[in-house]
Amino acid sequence: MQKIYFGMGCFWKPEEQFKNIKGIIETEVGYAGGYKSKVTYEEVCQGNTGHAEVVKLSFDENVISFEKILELFFKLHDPTQKDMQFPDVGTQYRSEIFYENDVQKDLAIKFKDKFNKIYNNKVETNISPIKNYCKAEEYHQKYIEKNRR
């Protein structure tokens, strides 16, 4: 089993998008890439912790390839928007791939280059090693699923 962390705007939507894809074992929302090891939603929203809202995916690479997951990442949000995903604005909503190893890093760069050609070199997605990930508060987990009416 592998893990990858994606910043794609507000973390509720990508968690919902990925949770039922065959090969995705688990989704979890949290915060990554900032200066502190533990943060709260309120701190992240202030915009000064350096964290992004992320969806953490645990997946079985024998069922779904990392390449397929990267393809979905670039298609399920707008990677050309800097520090936002409409209508949410702020650095915590940036497009970012947080990788765990060099294989993930190399493939993320390859896919960013591929999509940069499609989007005329306008892709704003950052590619960074995972650091200071912490799980978001329980009320954020499976938020859309819990709040369907």
N, C-alpha and C positions, 0 to 999 in steps of 0.2 A: 504494500500500500504506500502511495505517495501523498504528499500534501502540497498545495499551492495556495497562494493568497492573492486575491485580486481586488484592487481599488477600481470601482466602476460607478462612482457616484454614491448616492444613498444605498447602504448595504441591504436594505429590505428587498429591493427588486431583484438583484442578482442571486440572492439566496433562493428566492422563489423560482427563478429561471433555471437554476442548476439542480435543485433538489430532487427532481424526478428523472434526471437523465441516467440512463443505464450505465453503470460503472461508477457513478458518484455514490460513495458509501455514506458520506456524512457532509452536511454543511453546518457552518457556524459563523456568526458575524462577530466582528471585533474591530480592534484598532491596531494599526501597525505603522512602523517607520518613524516614530517620533523620538523624543529625547528622554522620556521616562518609561519605566517598565510597567507601571500601573497608571491608568488614567480613567476618568469617567466621561460619559457622554457630554456632560456640561463643559468639562475642560476642553474636550476636543472641539466642541462647537465654538468656543472662544477663538479658535484659530491660532493659538500660540504654542501648542504642544508638538507640532510637526507631524502628528498622526493623520493617517487616512482611514476612512471607514472602509473595511475590507470584508470580503466573504472568504472564509477558509474552506477549501475543498479537500476532502480526503477521497482518494479515488483508487480503483483497482486498474492498474495499467494493463492487465491481461484482458480487460473488458472494454476500456476506453483509452485511447492513446493520449498522451500529453499534447500531441499535435492537434488532435480533435478538440481538446479543451481550449487550447490557444485560439484556434479558429473561432470557436464560440465566443471567447472573450472579446475578440475584435469585432464580432458581428452583433453582440447583444448590448453594446453601448456605443457612444460616439467618442472614439479615441482622438478626435481632432479638437475637442474642447479642452481648454486649459483651466485647471482648477475649478471645474464645474461639470455637472450633467444637468441640463435643463430640467427643472427650474432651480435646482439647488446650486448655490454658488459658494465657494470657499475652498481653501487648499485641502480640507478634509474630504472633498468630493472629487479629487483628482483621479485620473486614469493612471494606474500603476500596477505592475506585476512584481510581486515580492517572491523571489525564488529561494529555494533551499540548497541548491547545488549547482555545479558548473554545467551540467547537462541541461537543466532547466533554463539557466541563464542563456546558454548558447542558442537554444531553441526559441526562447523569447525574443532574442535579438533578430534571429532569422525571420520570425513572423512579423515583428515590427517593421523590418525592411520590406517584406512582402506587402504589407498593408500601406506602408508609406508610398509605394509605387501606385497603389490603387487610389490613394487620397492625395496625390500630388505633393508629397513631402510635408503634409500637414499634421501627421500623427504626433500627439503631445504625450503619449504614454511613457512614463518613466519605468525603468527596469532596475530593481535594487535588491540587494540581499535582505532577507527577512530580519527585522530587528524590532525588539520591544513590542511584540504582539501580545495583546491581552484581550480576552474574551469580553464582549460587550455585555451589558446588564441583561438579565434574564428576560425582561419585557421586550427586548429587541429580537430575541431568538424566535425564528419562525413567525415574525410579526404579521405578515400578510395572511398566512394560514390561520393564525389565532383571531384575526380581526375581520374575517369574511362575514358578510351578512347576507 
